[in-house]
Amino acid sequence: MTYPERKEKEKHLLYLIEQKRLCSIEKVANDYGCSIRTVKRMLENLRNEGKTIVYCRKTSKYFLEE
């Protein structure tokens, strides 16, 4: 995966989180054609960019904390 492809996928991942539609990292990994660890790294990169992404165990979803 090239850098521009990764940034585009991170952008889409952020969109899924904003729309409260990200509930399965495994599904995203399959859709992107990468590993679960890569998706977790993308989430960490988004957090490092200043996004406050949190996982809720009760609903099993990721969301942005305000």
C-alpha positions, -999 to +999 in steps of 0.1 A: +000+000+000+015+033-010+014+065+011-014+082-009-035+050-007-030+047+030-040+084+035-072+079+014-081+048+035-074+067+067-097+094+054-125+068+047-119+052+081-124+086+098-156+091+077-169+057+090-161+067+126-179+101+122-210+084+108-208+058+137-206+030+112-173+014+122-180-016+144-157-043+131-120-038+124-120-072+108-145-062+082-126-030+074-094-050+071-110-074+046-125-044+026-091-027+025-072-059+017-049-054+047-043-069+081-062-060+113-029-046+127-027-022+098-062-008+105-052-004+142-021+015+130-043+037+109-065+044+140-034+053+160-022+077+132-055+094+133-052+097+171-017+112+166-032+138+142-054+150+171-086+130+166-100+117+199-112+083+188-126+061+215-140+025+215-172+018+234-173-018+247-210-016+253-220-008+217-188-023+202-183+008+181-157+035+176-166+071+179-151+106+181-152+121+216-160+158+218 
